[in-house]
Amino acid sequence: MQEVERPLYRYMVFVLAAFALAGLMHQGPIAAFKGLLVLLQTPTRLISDFTVIGGVGATLLNASIVGAIALGIVRFVGVRLAGPTIAGIFTMMGFSLFGNTPINISSIMFGVYLAGRISGKTFKQYLLIAFFGTALGPLADFMAFEAGFNGLSGIAVGAVIGVAAGMILPALAIAMLRLHQGFSLYNIGLTAGFIGLFASSLLVAARHDLALGIIWNSTPDPILYLAIPILSTLTIVYGIVLEGKKALIGFMKIMKLNGRLPSDFMEMVSNGATLINMGVMGLLASAYIYMVGGDFNGATLGGLMTIMGFASFGKHPRNCWPVVAGVLAATLVFGKSPSASGPLLALLFGTTLAPLAGEFGVIAGFVAGFLHLVIVERSAAWHGGLNLYNNGFAGGLTAALIVAMIEWYRSNKNKR
C-alpha cells in the first residue's frame, strides 16, 4: 500500500463501518440478517428497492458487505485505491441498495476473471470491468429465481449464465468505449445494456415474461434522508483536514477539467480536493431531491452514491449542471413530475454525460440531458430490466449520437 492511499483506506473503512453499524442498529442484528437472507433470494430486476424488500437495516448491511468485498479485492490484487476504484466501490454500494447482492455479483466478476485468463490478462487489468459489470447481476438472478428452475438447479443455472455474461464483458466494453469515445462515464452501463438486449430477446423468444415492475419506497425512513448529507459533510471535512487550503484550491482546479474518461481527479489534482468534490456533489444532489419533494429510498440513494463515487472520476458541479438542466427541461416540457421515479433517477444518473458539457460546452450538455430523459424512459424495456445501469445504457447511446454529430460538423468545417 502506498502512503498516499492510507487516508483513502481509512475513509473507505469508515464508510463501510458506518453503513454496517447503521443497518444493524436500525433494524436490529437478527432482523437485519433475516432481511439480508430475503434479499439474497429475491429477483433484482429494475427497479427493486431493497428497503422495501428486506428492510432499511438489511439494505444498508448488504451495501456494506458488497463494498467490503470490492475494497478487499482492490487490496488483494494490488490495484491502487484512487479515483477509478473509489468510483467502482461507491457505485457497487449504491446499486446494492436496489439490485446487487454478494451472490449475484460473484458470478459476473468470476466470469471477467476467466476472460482475463483466456486473453492472457491479469484480473488487475480487468478489475474495473468486473466491478461495473455487476450491473448484470439481475440476469443471474432471473435465471436463478424467475426462469422456472427449482432450488439448487436454478442457482447453478444463474451462476453459469452470470459467468458467461462476465466472460464477454471485456471484449464488448472496449468496443463500446470507442463508440462514445469516453464521453459517457458509465461505459459498462452501455455494454451491459447491449448484453441485456440480446439476453432479454432470447428469454422473450423462449416465452419468459420480462414485463417491468417497480418496487419503490414512497415512505422512506428518516435515516435515508440523513445518510448522504451526513456522509457528504464528513467527506468535505476529511478532505480539508487532509490538505487544508491546498484541498480548496485543488477543488477549483477540478472544476476546470472536462471529466472525459479516464479522468482520475485524485491523480490529476489531489486526494483532499477530490474528497471535497465528492462531498459537494453529494450535498448538491441531495438538495435537489429535497427541493422537488423526491423520495430518499434505495434507488435514489444509489444515485447519490454513484454521483459521489464518480465525483472522483469525472464529475464536478461545473460539468454536471448543464446536463441536469437538460433533463429537468425535458421533464417539464413533456409534462412529467420532477419527483417521479423515472425523471428523478434520469437526472441523478444522467450526469454520466457530464464530459460532454466539460468538453463541448453548456449547449451540448443541455441537449444531451434533454435527449437522455427521452431515451432512458424507453431503454429499460429493451433489456427487460436485466441491466441495473439503464441510465448508462441510454447515456452511452446519447453520447454516441452527439459526439458523432459534433465530429462530423467539425471535420466538414475544417475541410471548407
C-alpha positions in Angstrom: 0.0 0.0 0.0 1.4 3.4 -1.0 1.5 6.1 1.6 -0.9 8.3 -0.5 -3.5 5.5 -0.2 -3.6 5.2 3.6 -6.0 8.2 4.1 -8.3 6.8 1.4 -8.4 3.3 3.0 -9.3 4.9 6.4 -12.1 6.8 4.7 -13.5 3.7 2.9 -13.3 1.6 6.1 -15.2 4.4 7.9 -17.9 4.4 5.2 -18.3 0.7 5.2 -18.4 0.5 9.0 -20.9 3.4 9.2 -23.3 1.6 6.8 -23.0 -1.7 8.6 -23.5 -0.2 12.1 -26.4 2.0 10.9 -28.1 -1.1 9.4 -27.5 -3.3 12.5 -28.6 -0.7 15.0 -31.6 0.5 12.9 -33.2 -2.9 12.3 -31.5 -4.9 15.0 -28.9 -7.6 14.2 -31.3 -10.5 14.0 -33.9 -8.8 11.8 -31.1 -7.2 9.6 -29.6 -10.6 8.9 -33.0 -12.2 8.2 -33.8 -9.3 5.8 -30.4 -9.9 4.1 -31.3 -13.5 3.5 -34.5 -12.4 1.9 -32.5 -10.1 -0.4 -30.2 -12.9 -1.4 -33.2 -15.0 -2.6 -35.1 -12.2 -4.4 -35.1 -11.4 -8.1 -33.5 -8.0 -8.6 -34.6 -6.6 -12.0 -35.1 -2.8 -12.3 -36.5 -1.3 -10.1 -36.3 -3.4 -6.9 -35.9 -1.1 -3.9 -34.3 -3.3 -1.2 -35.5 -1.0 1.6 -39.0 -2.4 0.8 -38.0 -6.0 0.2 -35.6 -6.6 3.1 -35.9 -3.5 5.3 -33.6 -0.5 5.7 -31.2 -2.2 8.1 -30.7 -5.2 5.8 -30.2 -2.9 2.8 -27.5 -0.9 4.5 -25.8 -4.1 5.7 -25.9 -5.5 2.2 -24.3 -2.4 0.8 -21.6 -2.6 3.4 -20.8 -6.2 2.6 -20.7 -5.6 -1.1 -18.4 -2.6 -0.6 -16.2 -4.6 1.7 -15.8 -7.3 -0.9 -14.9 -4.7 -3.5 -12.4 -3.0 -1.2 -10.9 -6.4 -0.3 -10.4 -7.3 -3.9 -8.7 -3.9 -4.6 -6.3 -4.6 -1.7 -5.7 -8.2 -2.7 -4.9 -7.7 -6.3 -2.7 -4.7 -5.6 -4.7 -2.0 -7.6 -4.2 1.5 -6.3 -7.1 2.9 -4.4 -7.8 6.1 -6.3 -10.5 7.8 -8.4 -11.5 4.8 -10.6 -11.5 2.2 -7.8 -13.4 4.5 -5.4 -15.9 5.2 -8.2 -16.3 1.4 -8.6 -16.8 0.7 -4.9 -19.2 3.6 -4.3 -21.3 2.6 -7.4 -21.4 -1.1 -6.3 -22.5 0.0 -2.8 -25.1 2.3 -4.3 -26.6 -0.4 -6.5 -26.5 -2.8 -3.5 -29.4 -0.6 -2.2 -31.6 -1.7 -5.2 -30.1 -4.6 -7.1 -26.7 -6.0 -6.2 -26.1 -8.7 -3.6 -22.9 -10.6 -2.7 -24.3 -13.6 -4.5 -25.3 -12.0 -7.9 -22.1 -10.0 -8.2 -19.8 -13.0 -7.7 -20.6 -15.0 -10.8 -20.2 -11.8 -13.0 -16.8 -10.9 -11.5 -15.6 -14.5 -11.8 -16.6 -14.5 -15.5 -14.5 -11.4 -16.0 -11.6 -13.1 -14.2 -11.8 -16.1 -16.6 -11.9 -13.8 -19.6 -8.7 -12.3 -18.4 -7.1 -15.7 -18.0 -8.2 -16.7 -21.5 -6.8 -13.5 -23.1 -3.6 -13.5 -21.1 -4.6 -10.5 -19.0 -4.4 -10.2 -15.2 -7.6 -9.7 -13.2 -5.9 -6.4 -12.1 -6.2 -5.1 -15.7 -9.9 -6.0 -15.9 -10.8 -5.0 -12.3 -13.0 -2.0 -13.2 -14.8 -4.0 -15.8 -15.5 -6.7 -13.2 -16.8 -4.1 -10.7 -19.1 -2.2 -13.1 -20.0 -5.4 -14.8 -22.0 -6.4 -11.7 -24.7 -4.3 -13.4 -25.7 -7.6 -14.9 -26.5 -9.2 -11.5 -30.3 -9.3 -12.3 -29.5 -11.5 -15.3 -28.0 -14.2 -13.0 -30.9 -13.6 -10.5 -33.5 -14.0 -13.3 -32.2 -17.4 -14.3 -31.9 -18.5 -10.7 -35.3 -17.4 -9.4 -37.6 -16.5 -12.3 -36.8 -18.8 -15.2 -38.6 -21.8 -13.8 -35.7 -23.8 -12.4 -36.1 -25.2 -8.9 -33.8 -24.8 -5.9 -30.1 -25.5 -6.4 -30.6 -26.2 -10.1 -31.8 -22.6 -10.5 -28.9 -21.2 -8.5 -26.5 -23.2 -10.6 -28.0 -22.1 -13.9 -27.9 -18.5 -12.7 -24.3 -18.8 -11.8 -23.4 -20.3 -15.1 -25.2 -17.6 -17.0 -23.6 -14.9 -14.8 -20.1 -16.3 -15.5 -20.9 -16.4 -19.3 -22.0 -12.8 -19.2 -18.9 -11.8 -17.3 -16.7 -13.5 -19.8 -17.9 -11.5 -22.8 -17.9 -8.2 -20.9 -14.2 -7.2 -21.6 -14.4 -7.5 -25.3 -17.6 -5.6 -25.6 -16.5 -2.9 -23.1 -13.6 -2.0 -25.3 -15.8 -1.7 -28.4 -18.4 0.3 -26.6 -15.8 2.8 -25.4 -14.9 3.5 -28.9 -18.5 4.2 -29.7 -18.9 7.2 -27.4 -15.1 7.9 -27.0 -15.2 8.3 -23.3 -17.9 10.9 -23.2 -20.3 8.7 -21.1 -18.8 7.9 -17.8 -20.8 4.7 -17.3 -19.3 2.8 -20.2 -20.1 -0.6 -18.7 -23.7 0.5 -18.5 -23.8 0.7 -22.3 -22.0 -2.6 -22.5 -24.3 -4.4 -20.0 -27.3 -2.9 -21.8 -26.1 -4.3 -25.1 -25.7 -7.8 -23.5 -29.1 -7.4 -21.7 -30.7 -6.6 -25.0 -29.7 -9.9 -26.6 -30.4 -11.8 -23.4 -33.9 -10.4 -23.0 -34.6 -11.1 -26.6 -33.6 -14.8 -26.2 -35.7 -15.0 -23.0 -38.8 -13.5 -24.6 -38.4 -15.9 -27.6 -38.4 -18.7 -25.0 -41.7 -17.3 -23.7 -40.4 -15.8 -20.5 -42.2 -12.8 -19.1 -40.0 -9.7 -18.8 -42.6 -7.2 -18.1 -41.2 -4.4 -16.0 -42.4 -3.6 -12.5 -41.4 -1.0 -9.9 -40.8 -1.7 -6.2 -40.3 1.9 -4.9 -40.3 3.1 -1.2 -42.5 6.2 -1.2 -42.5 6.5 2.6 -38.7 6.3 3.4 -37.2 6.1 6.8 -35.6 9.3 8.3 -32.2 7.6 8.3 -32.3 7.5 4.5 -32.9 11.3 4.4 -29.9 11.9 6.5 -27.4 9.3 5.3 -25.9 11.1 2.2 -25.9 14.7 3.6 -24.1 13.5 6.7 -21.6 11.4 4.7 -21.1 14.2 2.2 -20.4 16.7 5.0 -17.9 14.4 6.7 -16.2 13.8 3.4 -15.7 17.5 2.9 -14.3 17.9 6.4 -11.9 15.0 5.9 -10.7 16.5 2.6 -10.0 19.8 4.4 -8.3 18.1 7.3 -6.0 16.1 5.0 -4.8 19.1 2.9 -6.2 22.3 4.3 -6.2 25.3 1.9 -4.5 23.2 -0.8 -7.6 21.0 -1.0 -9.9 24.0 -1.6 -7.5 25.3 -4.3 -7.4 21.9 -5.8 -11.2 21.7 -5.9 -11.3 24.8 -8.1 -8.8 23.1 -10.4 -11.0 20.1 -10.7 -13.9 22.3 -11.8 -11.8 23.2 -14.9 -11.3 19.6 -16.0 -13.6 18.2 -18.7 -14.1 14.8 -17.0 -13.7 12.7 -20.1 -12.8 9.0 -19.4 -10.3 8.4 -17.9 -10.1 11.4 -15.5 -8.8 10.3 -12.2 -9.2 13.5 -10.1 -7.0 12.1 -7.3 -4.1 11.5 -9.7 -4.7 14.8 -11.7 -5.2 17.0 -8.7 -5.1 15.6 -5.1 -7.0 13.3 -2.7 -8.2 16.1 -0.5 -9.5 18.2 -3.4 -11.3 15.1 -4.7 -12.9 14.3 -1.4 -14.3 17.9 -1.3 -15.7 17.5 -4.8 -17.3 14.2 -3.7 -18.9 15.8 -0.7 -20.1 18.9 -2.6 -21.7 16.7 -5.3 -23.4 14.6 -2.7 -24.9 17.7 -1.0 -26.0 19.3 -4.2 -27.7 16.2 -5.5 -29.4 15.6 -2.1 -30.6 19.3 -2.1 -32.2 18.7 -5.5 -34.2 15.8 -4.2 -35.3 17.8 -1.2 -36.4 20.7 -3.4 -38.5 18.7 -5.8 -40.0 16.5 -3.0 -38.4 13.3 -4.1 -38.2 10.1 -2.1 -34.9 9.2 -0.3 -35.0 5.4 -0.8 -32.8 2.6 -2.1 -32.9 3.7 -5.7 -32.3 7.4 -5.1 -29.6 6.8 -2.5 -28.0 4.5 -5.1 -28.0 7.5 -7.5 -26.4 9.7 -4.8 -23.7 7.2 -4.0 -22.9 6.8 -7.7 -22.6 10.6 -8.1 -20.3 10.8 -5.1 -18.2 7.9 -6.5 -17.8 9.4 -9.9 -17.0 12.8 -8.4 -13.6 11.2 -8.1 -13.6 10.1 -11.7 -15.2 12.6 -14.0 -18.0 14.6 -12.4 -18.0 18.0 -10.8 -20.6 20.7 -10.4 -19.5 22.7 -13.4 -19.8 19.9 -16.0 -22.9 18.4 -14.4 -25.3 21.3 -14.2 -25.9 21.7 -18.0 -26.9 18.0 -18.1 -29.1 18.4 -15.1 -30.7 21.4 -16.6 -31.4 19.5 -19.8 -33.1 16.6 -18.0 -35.2 18.9 -15.9 -36.2 20.9 -19.0 -37.3 17.7 -20.8 -39.2 16.7 -17.6 -41.2 19.9 -17.6 -41.7 20.1 -21.4 -43.2 16.7 -21.5 -45.4 17.3 -18.5 -43.7 14.9 -16.1 -43.2 15.4 -12.4 -39.6 16.1 -11.3 -40.2 13.9 -8.2 -41.5 10.9 -10.2 -39.2 7.9 -10.2 -38.2 8.0 -13.9 -37.3 11.7 -14.2 -35.6 11.7 -10.8 -33.3 8.8 -11.5 -32.7 10.1 -15.0 -31.5 13.4 -13.5 -29.2 11.7 -11.0 -27.7 9.0 -13.2 -27.9 11.2 -16.3 -24.8 13.0 -15.0 -22.9 10.2 -16.8 -23.0 12.7 -19.7 -21.0 15.4 -17.8 -17.9 15.1 -20.0 -19.9 16.3 -23.0 -20.6 19.6 -21.2 -17.0 19.7 -19.9 -15.5 19.3 -23.4 -18.1 20.8 -25.8 -19.8 23.4 -23.5 -23.2 24.2 -21.9 -25.4 23.7 -25.0 -24.0 20.2 -25.8 -24.5 19.2 -22.1 -28.1 20.6 -22.1 -29.1 18.9 -25.3 -27.5 15.6 -24.0 -29.5 15.9 -20.8 -32.7 16.6 -22.7 -32.3 13.7 -25.0 -31.2 11.4 -22.2 -34.6 11.5 -20.5 -36.4 10.6 -23.8 -34.1 7.6 -24.3 -33.9 6.3 -20.8 -37.6 6.0 -20.3 -37.7 3.6 -23.3 -34.4 1.7 -22.9 -35.3 -0.3 -19.7 -37.9 -2.2 -21.7 -35.3 -3.1 -24.3 -33.3 -5.2 -21.9 -36.2 -6.1 -19.6 -34.6 -4.6 -16.5 -31.7 -7.1 -16.7 -29.1 -4.2 -16.7 -29.0 -2.2 -13.5 -27.2 0.6 -15.2 -30.0 1.5 -17.5 -29.0 5.2 -17.5 -25.5 4.1 -18.5 -27.1 2.3 -21.5 -29.1 5.3 -22.5 -26.3 7.7 -21.7 -23.9 5.8 -23.9 -26.3 5.9 -26.8 -26.9 9.6 -26.3 -23.2 10.4 -26.1 -22.5 8.4 -29.3 -25.1 10.4 -31.2 -23.9 13.8 -30.0 -20.2 13.0 -30.4 -20.8 11.7 -34.0 -22.7 14.9 -34.9 -20.1 17.2 -33.4 -17.2 15.4 -35.1 -18.9 15.3 -38.4 -19.6 19.0 -38.3 -16.0 19.9 -37.2 -14.4 17.7 -39.8 -16.5 19.2 -42.6 -15.9 22.7 -41.3 -12.2 22.1 -41.3 -12.3 20.9 -44.9 -14.2 24.0 -46.0 
